[in-house]
Amino acid sequence: MELITLGLYGVLAISLIIPVLSIFTSRTSKLIPGLTWAAILIFILVSVETYAKAPINLYNGLVQHDQFTAVLLMAISLAAAISVLASGREPAFWESSPAYYSLVPLALFGSYYMLGAMDALLVLATWLLVSIISYVMMALPSDRDSRGAAIQYIFLGAIATLFLAIWVGGDYVLSSQAGNLGFSFASLTIDKFSAIVLLSLIIALGFKLGVVPFHWWLPSVYSKGNGYMVSIVTGMIKIAFIGLITKIILYSSANPIVSTRIAIVLAVLAVLTMTYGNIAALTTKDIRKLLAYSSIAQVGYILVGLSAIAYLAPLDTPMKTIALAAIALQATAYGLSKAALFPIGVDESSIEKLKGLLSGNKVVSISAGMLLLSLLGLPPLLGFWGKLYLFYAASAYSIILVAIALVNSAISSAYYVRAIRDLVASEKPEVTLKWHIGAAIVLSAVAILVLGLIAPVYVTSLS
């Protein structure tokens, strides 16, 4: 445990020292980016150690990690590496460059405690920390579009945090009534007060992840924001929030009657979200908007798994473990793919101008195709196993929900195949793919392939 806490404080120290060092170093210096890479490496080691020693308890049980959260921690660190690699040296020449290199390790530090939080106030504190980091990062490039995207993002974040605060207050009231005020989330009952608490939680979840009908901000923010910043927000940071929300849903569904109601609400939201995301993606020729709508659809698939988690939470069944593993796999596949793909449109997102962008490099074009096919769910890539186990776990709850998810997955094949065709077309693109973006795409594809080969072994070992 000492090594884990020492590593975390090392990541925090690096985050705090970077702004000070930037005063004494030039923008061309490799010291500050090197420190950020050092923080990512330390966090990877911390995540692996957490997985090896799981379950672990820190600070008298205030922070707890199991294998589910440990897998997500490793995914977050890998997504961070891909995002930083994709940005290359470009952030070093921004006026706000010290903030970029400082906030990446700070986001890693906050994510560790947010995923492990076992107290509602700690959830709120870490939620605020990681959220504020994401707001600042979205505005860092300082261009007009980035500022506009950041303002929208801050607005929705304020709404989400307000509803989360209502849930925190309600959680403490319900916990005290149950004589269980401490390091665990309350088990909801079926009274009206609990219904308000649950509704607040779902609304906060909806705004943060882009769930229909709380999704209105996501296409605009993801398509207008700087591609390097969107890479971080939709990659490492979104993985952290998916893990947190999964954990809260699991603990909030201990009551069988409540769990059924939560499962129904999440299932309805899943259908709306994945259907809207997939249909909207068919209507755009903007690669960033396509990826944004695809992100909404991917959240819909994860909601399918969350509905299964809610339904299975009161039951003593290995299917619950499979559902948790499926969400971890799907969140990882989603985060790693989007972290590498969003920077493609950093300078120009029109597919007409990007046609043939990847045709000059077979390795990069194959890698980008693998990432898109992973999002589609093609074996043996990680996205296939994520969807397979999500739908398998959800079959214990509703076959109809699984059938709708399969139909949606089939619909998504149209725009994923179209995107692959356009990016590798024989036409000469009007922009050039930067080498560091290509390197990030290749790294992400290798990770998606290797993890896809490991995934079935991992899930089998849990059952």
C-alpha positions in Angstrom: 0.0 0.0 0.0 2.9 2.3 0.8 4.2 2.0 -2.8 0.8 2.9 -4.2 0.3 6.0 -2.1 4.0 7.0 -2.7 3.4 6.7 -6.4 0.2 8.7 -6.3 1.9 11.5 -4.3 4.7 11.4 -6.8 2.2 12.0 -9.6 0.7 14.9 -7.6 4.1 16.4 -7.0 5.0 16.3 -10.7 1.7 18.1 -11.4 2.4 20.8 -8.9 6.1 21.3 -9.9 5.6 21.7 -13.6 4.1 25.2 -13.5 7.1 26.3 -11.3 9.7 24.8 -13.6 8.0 26.3 -16.7 9.2 29.7 -15.4 12.8 28.7 -15.7 12.7 26.6 -18.9 12.1 27.5 -22.6 9.1 26.2 -24.6 11.4 24.0 -26.6 12.7 22.3 -23.5 11.8 18.6 -23.3 12.0 18.6 -19.5 8.3 19.5 -18.8 6.8 17.0 -21.4 9.3 14.4 -20.0 7.9 15.0 -16.5 4.4 14.4 -17.8 5.5 11.2 -19.4 7.1 10.2 -16.1 3.9 10.8 -14.2 2.0 8.6 -16.7 4.5 5.8 -16.3 4.3 6.1 -12.5 0.5 5.9 -12.7 0.7 2.8 -14.9 2.8 1.1 -12.3 0.4 2.2 -9.6 -2.5 0.8 -11.5 -0.8 -2.5 -12.1 0.1 -2.7 -8.4 -3.5 -1.9 -7.5 -4.7 -4.7 -9.8 -2.2 -7.2 -8.3 -3.2 -6.4 -4.7 -6.9 -5.9 -5.2 -9.0 -5.6 -3.3 -7.3 -2.8 -1.4 -8.4 -0.3 1.3 -6.8 3.1 1.8 -7.5 5.7 4.5 -9.5 3.3 6.7 -11.7 2.2 3.9 -12.5 5.7 2.5 -10.9 4.6 -0.8 -11.4 1.1 -2.0 -10.3 -0.6 -5.3 -11.2 -4.0 -6.7 -10.3 -5.6 -10.0 -13.0 -3.7 -11.8 -11.7 -0.3 -10.9 -8.1 -1.4 -11.2 -8.7 -2.5 -14.9 -10.2 1.0 -15.5 -7.2 2.7 -13.9 -4.9 0.9 -16.3 -7.1 1.9 -19.2 -7.1 5.5 -18.0 -3.3 5.6 -17.9 -3.0 4.0 -21.4 -5.6 6.5 -22.8 -3.5 9.3 -21.2 -0.4 8.1 -23.0 -2.2 7.9 -26.3 -3.6 11.4 -25.9 -0.3 13.0 -25.0 1.5 11.1 -27.8 -1.2 12.3 -30.3 -0.6 15.9 -29.3 3.1 15.7 -30.0 5.0 18.9 -29.2 2.1 21.2 -30.3 0.9 22.1 -26.7 4.4 23.2 -25.8 3.9 26.3 -28.1 0.6 27.3 -26.6 0.6 30.2 -24.1 -1.1 27.8 -21.7 1.4 24.9 -22.2 2.4 24.5 -18.6 -1.3 24.0 -17.7 -1.6 21.2 -20.2 1.4 19.3 -19.0 0.4 19.9 -15.4 -3.3 19.0 -15.6 -2.7 15.6 -17.3 -1.0 14.1 -14.2 -3.5 15.9 -11.9 -6.4 14.3 -13.8 -4.7 10.9 -13.2 -4.3 11.6 -9.5 -8.0 12.7 -9.2 -9.2 9.7 -11.2 -7.6 7.3 -8.8 -9.5 8.7 -5.8 -12.7 9.2 -7.7 -12.9 5.6 -8.8 -12.1 4.4 -5.3 -14.3 6.7 -3.4 -16.6 5.0 -0.9 -18.1 8.1 0.6 -20.6 10.5 -1.1 -18.7 13.6 -0.1 -15.5 12.2 -1.5 -17.3 11.4 -4.7 -18.5 15.0 -5.0 -15.0 16.4 -4.2 -13.2 14.2 -6.8 -16.0 14.7 -9.3 -15.4 18.5 -9.0 -11.7 18.1 -9.3 -11.7 16.0 -12.4 -14.5 18.0 -14.0 -12.8 21.3 -13.4 -9.6 19.9 -15.0 -11.6 18.9 -18.1 -13.2 22.3 -18.3 -9.8 24.1 -18.2 -8.2 21.7 -20.7 -11.0 22.2 -23.2 -10.3 26.0 -23.1 -6.4 25.7 -23.2 -5.9 26.2 -27.0 -7.5 29.7 -26.5 -9.0 29.9 -30.1 -12.6 30.9 -30.5 -14.0 27.5 -31.1 -12.2 26.1 -28.0 -13.5 28.8 -25.8 -17.1 28.3 -27.1 -16.8 24.6 -26.5 -15.4 25.1 -23.0 -18.3 27.5 -22.1 -20.9 24.9 -23.2 -19.0 22.2 -21.3 -18.8 24.3 -18.2 -22.5 25.0 -18.4 -23.5 21.4 -18.6 -21.0 20.5 -15.9 -22.6 22.9 -13.5 -26.0 21.3 -14.1 -24.6 17.8 -13.7 -22.8 18.8 -10.5 -25.9 20.4 -9.1 -27.9 17.2 -9.5 -25.0 15.1 -8.1 -25.0 17.4 -5.0 -28.7 16.6 -4.5 -27.8 12.9 -4.7 -25.0 13.4 -2.1 -27.4 15.2 0.3 -30.0 12.5 -0.2 -27.5 9.7 0.3 -26.5 11.0 3.7 -30.1 11.4 4.8 -30.9 7.8 3.7 -27.7 6.5 5.2 -28.4 8.1 8.6 -31.9 6.8 8.6 -30.5 3.3 8.0 -27.9 3.8 10.8 -25.2 3.4 8.2 -23.5 6.8 8.0 -20.0 6.2 6.8 -17.9 4.8 4.0 -20.6 3.3 1.8 -23.4 4.4 -0.4 -27.0 4.2 0.8 -29.4 1.4 -0.4 -32.4 3.2 -1.8 -35.9 2.3 -0.8 -39.2 2.9 -2.7 -40.4 6.1 -1.0 -40.7 9.4 -2.9 -37.6 10.9 -1.3 -35.5 8.0 -2.6 -37.1 8.4 -6.1 -35.9 12.1 -6.1 -32.4 11.0 -5.0 -32.4 8.3 -7.8 -33.6 10.7 -10.4 -30.9 13.3 -9.5 -28.3 10.6 -9.8 -29.5 9.5 -13.3 -29.7 13.1 -14.5 -26.2 13.8 -13.3 -25.1 10.6 -15.1 -26.9 11.6 -18.2 -25.3 15.1 -18.5 -21.8 13.8 -17.8 -21.9 10.9 -20.2 -24.1 12.5 -22.9 -27.1 10.2 -22.4 -30.3 11.1 -24.4 -32.1 13.4 -23.7 -29.2 15.1 -21.8 -26.9 14.8 -24.8 -27.5 18.2 -26.5 -24.1 19.6 -25.6 -21.9 16.7 -26.8 -21.9 16.9 -30.6 -21.2 20.7 -30.4 -18.4 20.4 -27.8 -16.7 17.4 -29.4 -16.8 18.8 -32.9 -15.8 22.4 -32.1 -13.3 21.7 -29.3 -9.6 21.2 -30.1 -9.1 17.5 -31.1 -6.2 17.0 -28.7 -8.3 18.2 -25.8 -11.4 16.2 -26.8 -9.0 13.2 -27.0 -8.3 13.6 -23.3 -11.9 14.3 -22.3 -13.5 11.5 -24.2 -10.6 9.1 -23.4 -9.1 9.0 -20.0 -11.6 11.3 -18.2 -14.8 9.6 -19.6 -13.4 6.2 -18.6 -13.1 7.5 -15.0 -16.7 8.7 -14.9 -18.0 5.5 -16.4 -16.3 3.6 -13.7 -17.6 5.9 -10.9 -21.2 5.8 -12.2 -21.1 2.0 -12.5 -19.9 1.7 -8.9 -22.7 4.0 -7.7 -25.4 2.1 -9.6 -24.1 -1.2 -8.2 -24.3 0.1 -4.6 -27.6 1.9 -5.1 -29.4 -1.2 -6.4 -29.1 -3.4 -3.3 -32.9 -3.3 -2.7 -34.5 -5.8 -5.2 -37.5 -3.6 -5.9 -35.4 -0.5 -6.4 -32.9 -2.4 -8.6 -35.8 -3.4 -11.0 -36.9 0.2 -11.3 -33.3 1.5 -11.9 -32.8 -1.2 -14.5 -36.0 -0.2 -16.4 -35.0 3.5 -16.4 -31.5 2.7 -17.6 -32.8 0.3 -20.3 -35.1 2.9 -21.7 -32.2 5.5 -21.7 -30.0 2.9 -23.4 -32.5 2.4 -26.2 -32.9 6.1 -26.8 -29.2 6.8 -26.6 -27.8 4.2 -28.9 -30.6 4.6 -31.4 -30.2 8.4 -31.6 -26.4 8.2 -31.7 -26.4 5.7 -34.6 -29.0 7.3 -36.7 -27.5 10.8 -36.2 -24.0 9.5 -37.2 -25.5 8.4 -40.6 -26.5 12.0 -41.4 -23.1 13.7 -41.2 -20.0 14.0 -43.3 -17.9 15.7 -40.6 -15.5 13.1 -39.1 -15.5 14.8 -35.7 -19.3 14.9 -35.5 -19.5 11.3 -36.7 -17.2 10.4 -33.8 -19.3 12.5 -31.4 -22.5 10.8 -32.4 -20.7 7.5 -32.3 -19.7 8.4 -28.7 -23.3 8.8 -27.8 -24.1 5.4 -29.3 -21.2 3.8 -27.4 -22.6 5.2 -24.1 -25.9 3.6 -25.1 -24.2 0.2 -25.2 -22.6 0.8 -21.8 -26.1 1.7 -20.5 -27.2 -1.7 -21.6 -24.6 -3.2 -19.3 -25.5 -0.7 -16.5 -29.1 -1.9 -16.7 -27.9 -5.4 -16.2 -25.7 -4.3 -13.3 -28.8 -2.7 -11.6 -30.9 -5.8 -12.2 -28.2 -8.2 -11.0 -27.0 -6.2 -8.0 -29.1 -7.8 -5.3 -28.4 -11.3 -6.7 -25.6 -13.7 -5.8 -24.7 -14.7 -9.4 -21.4 -14.8 -11.4 -23.3 -13.0 -14.2 -22.9 -9.8 -12.1 -19.1 -10.2 -12.3 -19.3 -10.8 -16.0 -21.4 -7.6 -16.4 -18.8 -5.5 -14.5 -16.0 -7.0 -16.6 -17.9 -6.3 -19.8 -18.3 -2.6 -18.8 -14.6 -2.4 -18.1 -13.7 -3.9 -21.5 -16.2 -1.8 -23.4 -15.1 1.4 -21.6 -11.5 0.6 -22.4 -12.2 -0.1 -26.0 -14.2 3.1 -26.3 -11.7 5.3 -24.5 -8.6 4.1 -26.3 -10.2 4.3 -29.8 -11.6 7.8 -29.3 -8.4 9.0 -27.7 -6.5 8.2 -30.9 -9.2 9.0 -33.5 -10.4 12.5 -32.4 -7.0 14.2 -33.2 -7.5 13.2 -36.8 -9.7 16.2 -37.4 -7.7 18.6 -35.3 -7.1 21.0 -38.3 -9.9 20.0 -40.7 -12.9 17.8 -39.9 -14.7 17.8 -43.3 -14.6 14.3 -44.7 -14.4 15.8 -48.2 -11.0 17.4 -47.4 -9.9 14.4 -45.4 -10.6 11.8 -48.1 -7.5 9.7 -48.6 -5.8 11.1 -45.5 -4.5 7.7 -44.4 -3.9 6.2 -47.9 -0.2 7.2 -47.9 0.6 5.1 -44.8 -0.6 1.5 -44.8 0.3 0.9 -41.2 -1.7 3.9 -40.0 -4.6 3.2 -42.3 -4.9 -0.4 -41.1 -4.6 0.8 -37.5 -7.3 3.4 -37.9 -9.5 0.8 -39.6 -8.9 -1.5 -36.6 -10.0 1.2 -34.2 -13.2 1.9 -36.1 -13.9 -1.9 -36.5 -13.4 -2.3 -32.7 -16.1 0.3 -32.1 -18.3 -1.6 -34.5 -17.5 -4.8 -32.6 -15.5 -7.0 -35.0 -13.6 -10.0 -33.5 -10.9 -10.4 -32.3 -10.7 -6.7 -31.3 -11.4 -5.5 -27.8 -14.7 -3.8 -28.8 -16.0 -7.2 -29.9 -15.5 -8.8 -26.5 -16.9 -5.7 -24.7 -20.1 -5.9 -26.7 -20.3 -9.7 -26.5 -20.1 -9.8 -22.7 -22.3 -6.7 -22.3 -25.1 -8.3 -24.4 -24.5 -11.7 -22.7 -24.9 -10.2 -19.2 -27.9 -8.1 -20.4 -29.6 -11.3 -21.7 -30.1 -12.2 -18.0 -32.3 -9.1 -17.7 -34.0 -8.6 -21.1 -33.7 -10.4 -24.4 -35.6 -7.5 -26.1 -33.0 -5.0 -24.9 -30.2 -7.2 -26.3 -32.1 -7.5 -29.7 -32.4 -3.7 -30.0 -28.7 -3.3 -29.2 -27.8 -5.8 -31.9 -29.9 -4.0 -34.4 -28.2 -0.7 -33.4 -24.8 -2.3 -33.8 -25.7 -3.4 -37.3 -26.9 0.1 -38.2 -23.5 1.5 -37.0 -21.7 -0.6 -39.5 -22.9 1.7 -42.3 -21.1 4.8 -41.0 -18.0 3.0 -39.7 -17.4 1.3 -43.0 -18.0 4.6 -44.8 -15.5 6.4 -42.6 -12.9 3.7 -43.3 -13.6 3.9 -47.1 -13.2 7.7 -47.1 -10.1 7.9 -45.0 -8.2 5.3 -47.2 -9.6 6.5 -50.5 -7.3 7.0 -53.4 -8.0 10.8 -53.5 -5.3 13.2 -52.4 -6.3 14.9 -49.1 -6.1 18.7 -48.6 -4.4 18.2 -45.2 -1.5 16.1 -44.0 -1.7 13.7 -41.1 0.8 14.6 -38.4 3.3 11.9 -37.6 2.5 11.9 -33.8 -1.2 11.4 -34.5 -0.3 8.4 -36.7 1.9 7.1 -34.0 -1.0 7.4 -31.5 -3.3 5.6 -33.8 -0.9 2.7 -34.3 -0.2 2.4 -30.5 -4.0 2.4 -29.8 -4.6 -0.2 -32.4 -1.9 -2.5 -31.0 -3.4 -2.1 -27.6 -6.9 -2.9 -28.9 -5.7 -6.0 -30.6 -3.5 -7.3 -27.7 -6.2 -6.6 -25.2 -8.8 -8.3 -27.5 -6.7 -11.4 -27.4 -6.4 -11.3 -23.6 -10.0 -10.3 -22.9 -11.7 -13.8 -23.0 -9.0 -15.2 -20.8 -9.5 -12.4 -18.3 -13.3 -12.8 -18.2 -13.0 -16.6 -18.0 -10.6 -16.3 -15.0 -13.3 -14.3 -13.1 -16.1 -16.9 -13.5 
